[in-house]
């Protein structure tokens, strides 16, 4: 039972960390929280259509 609880806690921590990153890069995060996080630079091995772009 303790192993299941530990696994759920670990999954929650990972999901919470990824949610914060997504929130900071989203338009809501930029507008409401007044935070400017630069977009990640595309990797050299990324296909031609898979680069990050900003509409602002």
N, CA, C and O atoms as a CHARMM CRD file, in Angstrom:
* protein
*
  224
    1    1 UNK  N      0.82200  -1.19900   0.00000 PROA 1      0.00000
    2    1 UNK  CA     0.00000   0.00000   0.00000 PROA 1      0.00000
    3    1 UNK  C      0.86400   1.26000   0.00000 PROA 1      0.00000
    4    1 UNK  O      0.52900   2.23900  -0.66700 PROA 1      0.00000
    5    2 UNK  N      1.96500   1.24500   0.73600 PROA 2      0.00000
    6    2 UNK  CA     2.85000   2.40700   0.77800 PROA 2      0.00000
    7    2 UNK  C      3.50800   2.62900  -0.57500 PROA 2      0.00000
    8    2 UNK  O      3.76200   3.77000  -0.96100 PROA 2      0.00000
    9    3 UNK  N      3.78700   1.54600  -1.30100 PROA 3      0.00000
   10    3 UNK  CA     4.38900   1.68200  -2.63000 PROA 3      0.00000
   11    3 UNK  C      3.43600   2.38200  -3.59300 PROA 3      0.00000
   12    3 UNK  O      3.86100   3.20300  -4.40600 PROA 3      0.00000
   13    4 UNK  N      2.15000   2.05800  -3.50300 PROA 4      0.00000
   14    4 UNK  CA     1.16700   2.70800  -4.37900 PROA 4      0.00000
   15    4 UNK  C      1.06200   4.19100  -4.05000 PROA 4      0.00000
   16    4 UNK  O      0.96900   5.01900  -4.95700 PROA 4      0.00000
   17    5 UNK  N      1.07500   4.53200  -2.77900 PROA 5      0.00000
   18    5 UNK  CA     0.99900   5.93300  -2.36600 PROA 5      0.00000
   19    5 UNK  C      2.23700   6.69600  -2.83800 PROA 5      0.00000
   20    5 UNK  O      2.11700   7.83200  -3.29900 PROA 5      0.00000
   21    6 UNK  N      3.40900   6.10000  -2.73300 PROA 6      0.00000
   22    6 UNK  CA     4.63800   6.73300  -3.18800 PROA 6      0.00000
   23    6 UNK  C      4.60700   6.94900  -4.70000 PROA 6      0.00000
   24    6 UNK  O      5.03200   7.99600  -5.18900 PROA 6      0.00000
   25    7 UNK  N      4.10500   5.96100  -5.43500 PROA 7      0.00000
   26    7 UNK  CA     3.99800   6.09300  -6.88100 PROA 7      0.00000
   27    7 UNK  C      3.04900   7.20600  -7.29200 PROA 7      0.00000
   28    7 UNK  O      3.34300   7.96900  -8.21300 PROA 7      0.00000
   29    8 UNK  N      1.92000   7.30100  -6.61800 PROA 8      0.00000
   30    8 UNK  CA     0.96400   8.37200  -6.91900 PROA 8      0.00000
   31    8 UNK  C      1.55700   9.74200  -6.58800 PROA 8      0.00000
   32    8 UNK  O      1.35700  10.70300  -7.33100 PROA 8      0.00000
   33    9 UNK  N      2.28700   9.83100  -5.47500 PROA 9      0.00000
   34    9 UNK  CA     2.90900  11.09800  -5.10800 PROA 9      0.00000
   35    9 UNK  C      3.95300  11.50200  -6.14500 PROA 9      0.00000
   36    9 UNK  O      4.03400  12.67200  -6.51900 PROA 9      0.00000
   37   10 UNK  N      4.74600  10.54900  -6.60900 PROA 10     0.00000
   38   10 UNK  CA     5.76000  10.84700  -7.62100 PROA 10     0.00000
   39   10 UNK  C      5.10900  11.30500  -8.92600 PROA 10     0.00000
   40   10 UNK  O      5.59000  12.24500  -9.55900 PROA 10     0.00000
   41   11 UNK  N      4.02900  10.65500  -9.33000 PROA 11     0.00000
   42   11 UNK  CA     3.31800  11.06300 -10.54000 PROA 11     0.00000
   43   11 UNK  C      2.74500  12.46800 -10.39000 PROA 11     0.00000
   44   11 UNK  O      2.77500  13.26200 -11.33000 PROA 11     0.00000
   45   12 UNK  N      2.22200  12.76900  -9.20100 PROA 12     0.00000
   46   12 UNK  CA     1.67500  14.09900  -8.94400 PROA 12     0.00000
   47   12 UNK  C      2.75800  15.16200  -9.04300 PROA 12     0.00000
   48   12 UNK  O      2.53100  16.21500  -9.63900 PROA 12     0.00000
   49   13 UNK  N      3.92200  14.91100  -8.47600 PROA 13     0.00000
   50   13 UNK  CA     5.00800  15.88600  -8.50100 PROA 13     0.00000
   51   13 UNK  C      5.44700  16.14600  -9.93800 PROA 13     0.00000
   52   13 UNK  O      5.67000  17.29800 -10.31100 PROA 13     0.00000
   53   14 UNK  N      5.57400  15.10500 -10.74300 PROA 14     0.00000
   54   14 UNK  CA     5.97100  15.27300 -12.14900 PROA 14     0.00000
   55   14 UNK  C      4.89900  16.05600 -12.90300 PROA 14     0.00000
   56   14 UNK  O      5.22300  16.97400 -13.65700 PROA 14     0.00000
   57   15 UNK  N      3.64000  15.70800 -12.71000 PROA 15     0.00000
   58   15 UNK  CA     2.55200  16.40900 -13.39300 PROA 15     0.00000
   59   15 UNK  C      2.48200  17.87400 -12.95900 PROA 15     0.00000
   60   15 UNK  O      2.23500  18.74700 -13.79000 PROA 15     0.00000
   61   16 UNK  N      2.69200  18.15200 -11.69400 PROA 16     0.00000
   62   16 UNK  CA     2.65600  19.53300 -11.21000 PROA 16     0.00000
   63   16 UNK  C      3.80500  20.34600 -11.80100 PROA 16     0.00000
   64   16 UNK  O      3.61100  21.49700 -12.19100 PROA 16     0.00000
   65   17 UNK  N      4.99200  19.76000 -11.87000 PROA 17     0.00000
   66   17 UNK  CA     6.14000  20.47000 -12.43100 PROA 17     0.00000
   67   17 UNK  C      5.92100  20.77700 -13.91200 PROA 17     0.00000
   68   17 UNK  O      6.20700  21.88700 -14.36100 PROA 17     0.00000
   69   18 UNK  N      5.41900  19.81100 -14.66700 PROA 18     0.00000
   70   18 UNK  CA     5.16200  20.04200 -16.08300 PROA 18     0.00000
   71   18 UNK  C      4.03700  21.05000 -16.28900 PROA 18     0.00000
   72   18 UNK  O      4.07000  21.82300 -17.24600 PROA 18     0.00000
   73   19 UNK  N      3.05300  21.05300 -15.41000 PROA 19     0.00000
   74   19 UNK  CA     1.95000  22.01600 -15.51400 PROA 19     0.00000
   75   19 UNK  C      2.43100  23.43900 -15.31800 PROA 19     0.00000
   76   19 UNK  O      1.95400  24.35200 -15.99200 PROA 19     0.00000
   77   20 UNK  N      3.36800  23.64300 -14.40500 PROA 20     0.00000
   78   20 UNK  CA     3.90500  24.98700 -14.17400 PROA 20     0.00000
   79   20 UNK  C      4.63400  25.47500 -15.41500 PROA 20     0.00000
   80   20 UNK  O      4.49000  26.63300 -15.80600 PROA 20     0.00000
   81   21 UNK  N      5.41800  24.59700 -16.03600 PROA 21     0.00000
   82   21 UNK  CA     6.14700  24.97300 -17.24700 PROA 21     0.00000
   83   21 UNK  C      5.17400  25.34400 -18.36300 PROA 21     0.00000
   84   21 UNK  O      5.36600  26.35300 -19.04200 PROA 21     0.00000
   85   22 UNK  N      4.13900  24.54200 -18.55400 PROA 22     0.00000
   86   22 UNK  CA     3.14800  24.82100 -19.60000 PROA 22     0.00000
   87   22 UNK  C      2.41500  26.12000 -19.29100 PROA 22     0.00000
   88   22 UNK  O      2.15500  26.90800 -20.20000 PROA 22     0.00000
   89   23 UNK  N      2.08100  26.35500 -18.04600 PROA 23     0.00000
   90   23 UNK  CA     1.39100  27.59400 -17.67000 PROA 23     0.00000
   91   23 UNK  C      2.24800  28.81000 -17.97000 PROA 23     0.00000
   92   23 UNK  O      1.73300  29.81400 -18.46100 PROA 23     0.00000
   93   24 UNK  N      3.53200  28.74600 -17.69000 PROA 24     0.00000
   94   24 UNK  CA     4.40400  29.89200 -17.93900 PROA 24     0.00000
   95   24 UNK  C      4.55500  30.19000 -19.42100 PROA 24     0.00000
   96   24 UNK  O      4.72100  31.35100 -19.79300 PROA 24     0.00000
   97   25 UNK  N      4.50300  29.17200 -20.28300 PROA 25     0.00000
   98   25 UNK  CA     4.63000  29.37400 -21.72200 PROA 25     0.00000
   99   25 UNK  C      3.30400  29.67700 -22.40600 PROA 25     0.00000
  100   25 UNK  O      3.28800  30.02200 -23.58700 PROA 25     0.00000
  101   26 UNK  N      2.19800  29.55500 -21.69300 PROA 26     0.00000
  102   26 UNK  CA     0.89200  29.78500 -22.30500 PROA 26     0.00000
  103   26 UNK  C      0.56300  31.27900 -22.31000 PROA 26     0.00000
  104   26 UNK  O      1.13200  32.04500 -21.53200 PROA 26     0.00000
  105   27 UNK  N     -0.35700  31.69200 -23.18700 PROA 27     0.00000
  106   27 UNK  CA    -0.77500  33.10400 -23.18300 PROA 27     0.00000
  107   27 UNK  C     -1.37800  33.53300 -21.85100 PROA 27     0.00000
  108   27 UNK  O     -1.19400  34.67800 -21.43800 PROA 27     0.00000
  109   28 UNK  N     -2.08600  32.65100 -21.17700 PROA 28     0.00000
  110   28 UNK  CA    -2.67600  32.99600 -19.88100 PROA 28     0.00000
  111   28 UNK  C     -1.57900  33.26600 -18.86300 PROA 28     0.00000
  112   28 UNK  O     -1.66700  34.21800 -18.08700 PROA 28     0.00000
  113   29 UNK  N     -0.55100  32.43300 -18.86400 PROA 29     0.00000
  114   29 UNK  CA     0.56200  32.64100 -17.94200 PROA 29     0.00000
  115   29 UNK  C      1.26800  33.95500 -18.19100 PROA 29     0.00000
  116   29 UNK  O      1.67300  34.63400 -17.24800 PROA 29     0.00000
  117   30 UNK  N      1.42000  34.32300 -19.46300 PROA 30     0.00000
  118   30 UNK  CA     2.08300  35.59400 -19.78800 PROA 30     0.00000
  119   30 UNK  C      1.21200  36.78000 -19.41000 PROA 30     0.00000
  120   30 UNK  O      1.71800  37.77100 -18.88400 PROA 30     0.00000
  121   31 UNK  N     -0.08500  36.69900 -19.66700 PROA 31     0.00000
  122   31 UNK  CA    -0.96900  37.84000 -19.43200 PROA 31     0.00000
  123   31 UNK  C     -1.35000  38.00600 -17.96800 PROA 31     0.00000
  124   31 UNK  O     -1.26400  39.10800 -17.42600 PROA 31     0.00000
  125   32 UNK  N     -1.76600  36.93600 -17.33400 PROA 32     0.00000
  126   32 UNK  CA    -2.26000  37.03100 -15.95700 PROA 32     0.00000
  127   32 UNK  C     -1.11400  37.16600 -14.96100 PROA 32     0.00000
  128   32 UNK  O     -1.17900  37.98200 -14.04200 PROA 32     0.00000
  129   33 UNK  N     -0.06500  36.36600 -15.14200 PROA 33     0.00000
  130   33 UNK  CA     1.04400  36.38200 -14.18500 PROA 33     0.00000
  131   33 UNK  C      2.10900  37.41600 -14.53200 PROA 33     0.00000
  132   33 UNK  O      3.02800  37.65000 -13.74800 PROA 33     0.00000
  133   34 UNK  N      1.98800  38.03800 -15.71000 PROA 34     0.00000
  134   34 UNK  CA     2.95200  39.04100 -16.17200 PROA 34     0.00000
  135   34 UNK  C      4.37000  38.48600 -16.13700 PROA 34     0.00000
  136   34 UNK  O      5.29300  39.11200 -15.61600 PROA 34     0.00000
  137   35 UNK  N      4.51600  37.28900 -16.70800 PROA 35     0.00000
  138   35 UNK  CA     5.80200  36.61200 -16.74000 PROA 35     0.00000
  139   35 UNK  C      6.20400  36.43300 -18.19100 PROA 35     0.00000
  140   35 UNK  O      5.37900  36.05100 -19.02100 PROA 35     0.00000
  141   36 UNK  N      7.44300  36.70100 -18.50100 PROA 36     0.00000
  142   36 UNK  CA     7.94200  36.49300 -19.85100 PROA 36     0.00000
  143   36 UNK  C      8.99900  35.40100 -19.86000 PROA 36     0.00000
  144   36 UNK  O     10.12600  35.62000 -19.41600 PROA 36     0.00000
  145   37 UNK  N      8.64500  34.24000 -20.35700 PROA 37     0.00000
  146   37 UNK  CA     9.58300  33.13500 -20.44700 PROA 37     0.00000
  147   37 UNK  C      9.93700  32.95000 -21.91000 PROA 37     0.00000
  148   37 UNK  O      9.04200  32.80000 -22.74200 PROA 37     0.00000
  149   38 UNK  N     11.22300  32.95600 -22.24500 PROA 38     0.00000
  150   38 UNK  CA    11.58100  32.78600 -23.65500 PROA 38     0.00000
  151   38 UNK  C     11.20900  31.39500 -24.15400 PROA 38     0.00000
  152   38 UNK  O     11.25900  30.41600 -23.41000 PROA 38     0.00000
  153   39 UNK  N     10.84200  31.33200 -25.41100 PROA 39     0.00000
  154   39 UNK  CA    10.50800  30.04200 -26.00900 PROA 39     0.00000
  155   39 UNK  C     11.77200  29.20900 -26.13800 PROA 39     0.00000
  156   39 UNK  O     12.85900  29.75000 -26.34100 PROA 39     0.00000
  157   40 UNK  N     11.63300  27.90500 -26.02300 PROA 40     0.00000
  158   40 UNK  CA    12.82200  27.05500 -26.16800 PROA 40     0.00000
  159   40 UNK  C     13.32900  27.11600 -27.60400 PROA 40     0.00000
  160   40 UNK  O     12.54000  27.19000 -28.54600 PROA 40     0.00000
  161   41 UNK  N     14.62800  27.08500 -27.76100 PROA 41     0.00000
  162   41 UNK  CA    15.17800  27.11700 -29.11300 PROA 41     0.00000
  163   41 UNK  C     15.01800  25.74300 -29.74800 PROA 41     0.00000
  164   41 UNK  O     15.16100  24.72600 -29.07000 PROA 41     0.00000
  165   42 UNK  N     14.72600  25.70600 -31.03000 PROA 42     0.00000
  166   42 UNK  CA    14.53200  24.41700 -31.69000 PROA 42     0.00000
  167   42 UNK  C     15.85800  23.65500 -31.77000 PROA 42     0.00000
  168   42 UNK  O     16.92400  24.25300 -31.91300 PROA 42     0.00000
  169   43 UNK  N     15.77200  22.36300 -31.67900 PROA 43     0.00000
  170   43 UNK  CA    16.98400  21.55800 -31.77500 PROA 43     0.00000
  171   43 UNK  C     17.39200  21.45200 -33.23800 PROA 43     0.00000
  172   43 UNK  O     16.53600  21.51100 -34.12100 PROA 43     0.00000
  173   44 UNK  N     18.67100  21.29700 -33.50500 PROA 44     0.00000
  174   44 UNK  CA    19.12300  21.20600 -34.88900 PROA 44     0.00000
  175   44 UNK  C     18.55700  19.98400 -35.61900 PROA 44     0.00000
  176   44 UNK  O     18.48900  19.97500 -36.84800 PROA 44     0.00000
  177   45 UNK  N     18.15500  18.96700 -34.87900 PROA 45     0.00000
  178   45 UNK  CA    17.63600  17.75900 -35.52200 PROA 45     0.00000
  179   45 UNK  C     16.12000  17.77200 -35.71300 PROA 45     0.00000
  180   45 UNK  O     15.55200  16.78600 -36.18400 PROA 45     0.00000
  181   46 UNK  N     15.45200  18.88200 -35.35100 PROA 46     0.00000
  182   46 UNK  CA    13.99400  18.96500 -35.48400 PROA 46     0.00000
  183   46 UNK  C     13.60900  19.08000 -36.95700 PROA 46     0.00000
  184   46 UNK  O     14.28800  19.76000 -37.72600 PROA 46     0.00000
  185   47 UNK  N     12.51600  18.41100 -37.35300 PROA 47     0.00000
  186   47 UNK  CA    12.04200  18.55500 -38.72800 PROA 47     0.00000
  187   47 UNK  C     11.63700  19.99500 -39.04200 PROA 47     0.00000
  188   47 UNK  O     11.43000  20.78900 -38.12500 PROA 47     0.00000
  189   48 UNK  N     11.52300  20.33200 -40.29600 PROA 48     0.00000
  190   48 UNK  CA    11.31600  21.71900 -40.72600 PROA 48     0.00000
  191   48 UNK  C     10.07600  22.37500 -40.11500 PROA 48     0.00000
  192   48 UNK  O     10.13600  23.56300 -39.79700 PROA 48     0.00000
  193   49 UNK  N      8.97300  21.67900 -39.93600 PROA 49     0.00000
  194   49 UNK  CA     7.74400  22.28400 -39.43700 PROA 49     0.00000
  195   49 UNK  C      7.60400  22.25200 -37.93700 PROA 49     0.00000
  196   49 UNK  O      6.56100  22.65900 -37.42400 PROA 49     0.00000
  197   50 UNK  N      8.59300  21.79200 -37.21000 PROA 50     0.00000
  198   50 UNK  CA     8.46900  21.58800 -35.77100 PROA 50     0.00000
  199   50 UNK  C      9.24100  22.62400 -34.96500 PROA 50     0.00000
  200   50 UNK  O      9.81300  22.28100 -33.93100 PROA 50     0.00000
  201   51 UNK  N      9.27500  23.85200 -35.39400 PROA 51     0.00000
  202   51 UNK  CA     9.97300  24.87100 -34.62400 PROA 51     0.00000
  203   51 UNK  C      8.97300  25.71100 -33.86000 PROA 51     0.00000
  204   51 UNK  O      7.82500  25.85600 -34.27900 PROA 51     0.00000
  205   52 UNK  N      9.40500  26.26200 -32.74400 PROA 52     0.00000
  206   52 UNK  CA     8.53400  27.09600 -31.90800 PROA 52     0.00000
  207   52 UNK  C      8.43300  28.48100 -32.53100 PROA 52     0.00000
  208   52 UNK  O      9.43400  29.05000 -32.96600 PROA 52     0.00000
  209   53 UNK  N      7.23300  29.01400 -32.57000 PROA 53     0.00000
  210   53 UNK  CA     7.04700  30.36800 -33.06800 PROA 53     0.00000
  211   53 UNK  C      6.09900  31.10200 -32.15300 PROA 53     0.00000
  212   53 UNK  O      5.26700  30.48800 -31.48600 PROA 53     0.00000
  213   54 UNK  N      6.21900  32.39500 -32.12000 PROA 54     0.00000
  214   54 UNK  CA     5.37100  33.20600 -31.26100 PROA 54     0.00000
  215   54 UNK  C      4.48400  34.09800 -32.12900 PROA 54     0.00000
  216   54 UNK  O      4.92900  34.63700 -33.14300 PROA 54     0.00000
  217   55 UNK  N      3.23900  34.24500 -31.72200 PROA 55     0.00000
  218   55 UNK  CA     2.30700  35.07000 -32.48400 PROA 55     0.00000
  219   55 UNK  C      2.34900  36.52200 -32.01700 PROA 55     0.00000
  220   55 UNK  O      1.60400  37.35300 -32.53700 PROA 55     0.00000
  221   56 UNK  N      3.19500  36.84100 -31.05700 PROA 56     0.00000
  222   56 UNK  CA     3.26900  38.20200 -30.51600 PROA 56     0.00000
  223   56 UNK  C      4.35800  38.96400 -31.15900 PROA 56     0.00000
  224   56 UNK  O      4.57200  40.13100 -30.83100 PROA 56     0.00000
